[in-house]
Amino acid sequence: MISLLFTPLGRYITIGVGILVILFGVYLKIRSDAVSGIEAAATADAMRRTQDALRAGDSINLAPDKLREPDRNARD
């Protein structure tokens, strides 16, 4: 098996396998970076929505005479 590496054909096969391994490693790295980027964006969006909801909830007037007032945050 080792003697195959010393033949011209064996060297080409070894180089080809090495290139494929490197390309596969680069593919996995790019894919993991993309997944972590998407997860970070989703987490940031969820945090932003939660903070917006908390800010909107803090500004609610709970006085009994104001309960029937139209919601200023409602969408038309």
C-alpha positions as CSV (number, residue, x, y, z in Angstrom):
1,M,0.0,0.0,0.0
2,I,2.8,2.4,0.9
3,S,4.6,1.5,-2.4
4,L,1.6,2.9,-4.3
5,L,2.5,6.4,-3.0
6,F,5.8,6.2,-4.8
7,T,4.3,5.6,-8.2
8,P,3.3,8.5,-10.4
9,L,-0.3,7.4,-10.4
10,G,-0.3,7.0,-6.6
11,R,1.0,10.5,-6.2
12,Y,-1.8,11.9,-8.3
13,I,-4.4,9.9,-6.3
14,T,-2.9,11.1,-3.0
15,I,-2.9,14.8,-4.2
16,G,-6.5,14.4,-5.5
17,V,-7.7,12.9,-2.1
18,G,-5.8,15.7,-0.3
19,I,-7.5,18.4,-2.4
20,L,-10.9,16.8,-1.8
21,V,-10.3,16.7,2.0
22,I,-9.3,20.3,2.0
23,L,-12.3,21.4,0.0
24,F,-14.6,19.4,2.2
25,G,-13.1,21.1,5.3
26,V,-13.6,24.5,3.8
27,Y,-17.2,23.6,2.9
28,L,-17.9,22.5,6.5
29,K,-16.3,25.7,7.9
30,I,-18.4,28.0,5.6
31,R,-21.5,26.0,6.5
32,S,-20.9,26.3,10.2
33,D,-20.2,30.0,10.0
34,A,-23.4,30.5,8.0
35,V,-25.5,28.5,10.6
36,S,-24.0,30.5,13.5
37,G,-24.7,33.8,11.7
38,I,-28.3,32.9,11.1
39,E,-28.7,31.8,14.7
40,A,-27.1,35.0,15.9
41,A,-29.5,37.1,13.7
42,A,-32.5,35.1,15.0
43,T,-31.4,35.6,18.6
44,A,-30.9,39.3,18.1
45,D,-34.3,39.6,16.5
46,A,-35.9,37.8,19.4
47,M,-34.1,40.0,21.9
48,R,-35.2,43.1,20.0
49,R,-38.8,42.0,19.9
50,T,-38.8,41.2,23.6
51,Q,-37.3,44.5,24.5
52,D,-39.9,46.3,22.3
53,A,-42.7,44.4,24.1
54,L,-41.3,45.3,27.5
55,R,-41.0,48.9,26.6
56,A,-44.6,49.0,25.2
57,G,-45.8,47.2,28.3
58,D,-44.2,49.7,30.6
59,S,-46.0,52.6,28.9
60,I,-49.5,51.2,29.4
61,N,-51.8,53.3,31.6
62,L,-53.7,51.0,33.9
63,A,-56.0,53.7,35.5
64,P,-59.6,52.5,35.6
65,D,-61.0,55.5,33.7
66,K,-58.4,54.9,30.9
67,L,-59.2,51.2,30.2
68,R,-61.8,52.0,27.4
69,E,-59.4,54.4,25.6
70,P,-58.3,53.2,22.2
71,D,-54.9,51.5,22.0
72,R,-52.3,53.9,20.6
73,N,-50.1,51.0,19.6
74,A,-52.8,49.1,17.7
75,R,-52.3,48.6,13.9
76,D,-55.0,49.9,11.6
